Amino acid sequence: PSFWLAPSSHLSLAYSFERANQDDVQHQHVLSGTWAITEAQSFAARWTEYDGGYYRVSYRRALGHGVDAFGVYTSDPYVPRRLNVKVVWTLVANRGR
């Protein structure tokens, strides 16, 4: 089961639960949320409980003209705590022609 809640146009929360039965029964809980601080900035967080809990937090800032900067910190149990900084340039095709 899962649910999604958006108490405002700038804030959303989600929860999901999964159960898998492969070699043995496994459970996974995921709680995530996003906050659009402004159109140019947002903050997101995700907590996952599976084989030990871990979390990920991220920040996005639009730099303009299809360029966004991201900072992502994760505490994934398989990869020690890590901070990644990325700059993404999105190319959009002009479909009006």
C-alpha positions as YAML, in Angstrom:
chain: A
units: angstrom
residues:
- id: 1
  name: PRO
  ca: [0.00, 0.00, 0.00]
- id: 2
  name: SER
  ca: [0.99, 3.60, -0.45]
- id: 3
  name: PHE
  ca: [-0.39, 7.07, 0.02]
- id: 4
  name: TRP
  ca: [0.44, 10.56, -1.16]
- id: 5
  name: LEU
  ca: [-0.51, 13.81, 0.55]
- id: 6
  name: ALA
  ca: [-0.10, 17.36, -0.74]
- id: 7
  name: PRO
  ca: [-1.25, 19.77, 1.98]
- id: 8
  name: SER
  ca: [-0.24, 22.72, -0.23]
- id: 9
  name: SER
  ca: [0.95, 23.30, -3.79]
- id: 10
  name: HIS
  ca: [4.52, 23.59, -2.48]
- id: 11
  name: LEU
  ca: [4.65, 20.57, -0.15]
- id: 12
  name: SER
  ca: [4.08, 16.85, -0.70]
- id: 13
  name: LEU
  ca: [4.57, 13.72, 1.41]
- id: 14
  name: ALA
  ca: [4.44, 10.08, 0.36]
- id: 15
  name: TYR
  ca: [4.67, 6.71, 2.08]
- id: 16
  name: SER
  ca: [4.86, 3.21, 0.64]
- id: 17
  name: PHE
  ca: [5.22, -0.29, 2.01]
- id: 18
  name: GLU
  ca: [6.33, -3.29, 0.00]
- id: 19
  name: ARG
  ca: [6.63, -6.95, 0.88]
- id: 20
  name: ALA
  ca: [8.64, -9.35, -1.25]
- id: 21
  name: ASN
  ca: [8.92, -13.09, -0.88]
- id: 22
  name: GLN
  ca: [11.99, -14.25, -2.80]
- id: 23
  name: ASP
  ca: [14.44, -16.29, -0.73]
- id: 24
  name: ASP
  ca: [12.72, -15.05, 2.40]
- id: 25
  name: VAL
  ca: [10.14, -12.43, 3.31]
- id: 26
  name: GLN
  ca: [11.48, -8.89, 3.00]
- id: 27
  name: HIS
  ca: [9.81, -5.62, 3.92]
- id: 28
  name: GLN
  ca: [10.54, -2.11, 2.74]
- id: 29
  name: HIS
  ca: [9.14, 1.18, 4.02]
- id: 30
  name: VAL
  ca: [9.74, 4.41, 2.10]
- id: 31
  name: LEU
  ca: [8.83, 7.88, 3.38]
- id: 32
  name: SER
  ca: [9.58, 10.86, 1.18]
- id: 33
  name: GLY
  ca: [8.76, 14.52, 1.00]
- id: 34
  name: THR
  ca: [9.39, 17.52, -1.22]
- id: 35
  name: TRP
  ca: [9.19, 21.23, -0.57]
- id: 36
  name: ALA
  ca: [9.22, 23.71, -3.44]
- id: 37
  name: ILE
  ca: [10.75, 26.67, -1.61]
- id: 38
  name: THR
  ca: [10.38, 28.84, -4.73]
- id: 39
  name: GLU
  ca: [10.08, 28.04, -8.43]
- id: 40
  name: ALA
  ca: [13.87, 28.08, -8.58]
- id: 41
  name: GLN
  ca: [14.64, 26.10, -5.40]
- id: 42
  name: SER
  ca: [13.43, 22.86, -3.89]
- id: 43
  name: PHE
  ca: [14.34, 20.49, -1.08]
- id: 44
  name: ALA
  ca: [13.60, 16.76, -0.97]
- id: 45
  name: ALA
  ca: [14.16, 14.02, 1.59]
- id: 46
  name: ARG
  ca: [13.65, 10.26, 1.50]
- id: 47
  name: TRP
  ca: [13.97, 7.68, 4.25]
- id: 48
  name: THR
  ca: [14.04, 3.98, 3.40]
- id: 49
  name: GLU
  ca: [13.87, 1.12, 5.88]
- id: 50
  name: TYR
  ca: [15.25, -1.98, 4.19]
- id: 51
  name: ASP
  ca: [18.16, -4.01, 5.48]
- id: 52
  name: GLY
  ca: [18.98, -1.12, 7.80]
- id: 53
  name: GLY
  ca: [17.52, 2.35, 7.45]
- id: 54
  name: TYR
  ca: [19.10, 5.03, 5.32]
- id: 55
  name: TYR
  ca: [18.18, 8.44, 4.02]
- id: 56
  name: ARG
  ca: [18.83, 10.85, 1.17]
- id: 57
  name: VAL
  ca: [18.40, 14.62, 1.16]
- id: 58
  name: SER
  ca: [18.73, 16.84, -1.87]
- id: 59
  name: TYR
  ca: [18.59, 20.49, -2.81]
- id: 60
  name: ARG
  ca: [17.92, 21.88, -6.30]
- id: 61
  name: ARG
  ca: [18.52, 25.37, -7.59]
- id: 62
  name: ALA
  ca: [17.59, 26.51, -11.08]
- id: 63
  name: LEU
  ca: [20.43, 28.54, -12.53]
- id: 64
  name: GLY
  ca: [18.51, 29.59, -15.64]
- id: 65
  name: HIS
  ca: [18.18, 28.63, -19.31]
- id: 66
  name: GLY
  ca: [17.63, 24.93, -18.59]
- id: 67
  name: VAL
  ca: [20.56, 24.63, -16.14]
- id: 68
  name: ASP
  ca: [19.96, 23.23, -12.65]
- id: 69
  name: ALA
  ca: [22.40, 22.53, -9.82]
- id: 70
  name: PHE
  ca: [21.79, 19.67, -7.40]
- id: 71
  name: GLY
  ca: [23.35, 18.73, -4.09]
- id: 72
  name: VAL
  ca: [22.55, 15.20, -2.91]
- id: 73
  name: TYR
  ca: [23.64, 13.65, 0.38]
- id: 74
  name: THR
  ca: [22.99, 9.96, 1.00]
- id: 75
  name: SER
  ca: [23.61, 7.53, 3.83]
- id: 76
  name: ASP
  ca: [23.08, 4.41, 1.72]
- id: 77
  name: PRO
  ca: [24.26, 1.32, 3.64]
- id: 78
  name: TYR
  ca: [26.11, -0.02, 0.59]
- id: 79
  name: VAL
  ca: [28.00, 3.21, -0.14]
- id: 80
  name: PRO
  ca: [29.34, 5.21, 2.83]
- id: 81
  name: ARG
  ca: [27.98, 8.69, 3.40]
- id: 82
  name: ARG
  ca: [28.47, 10.70, 0.26]
- id: 83
  name: LEU
  ca: [27.75, 14.21, -1.02]
- id: 84
  name: ASN
  ca: [27.32, 14.63, -4.77]
- id: 85
  name: VAL
  ca: [27.06, 17.98, -6.53]
- id: 86
  name: LYS
  ca: [25.75, 17.96, -10.09]
- id: 87
  name: VAL
  ca: [25.01, 20.56, -12.73]
- id: 88
  name: VAL
  ca: [22.47, 19.46, -15.32]
- id: 89
  name: TRP
  ca: [21.78, 21.20, -18.61]
- id: 90
  name: THR
  ca: [18.48, 20.12, -20.13]
- id: 91
  name: LEU
  ca: [18.13, 20.36, -23.89]
- id: 92
  name: VAL
  ca: [14.54, 20.79, -25.03]
- id: 93
  name: ALA
  ca: [13.57, 20.21, -28.63]
- id: 94
  name: ASN
  ca: [11.38, 22.89, -30.22]
- id: 95
  name: ARG
  ca: [8.23, 20.96, -31.12]
- id: 96
  name: GLY
  ca: [6.42, 23.99, -32.52]
- id: 97
  name: ARG
  ca: [8.08, 23.77, -35.92]
...
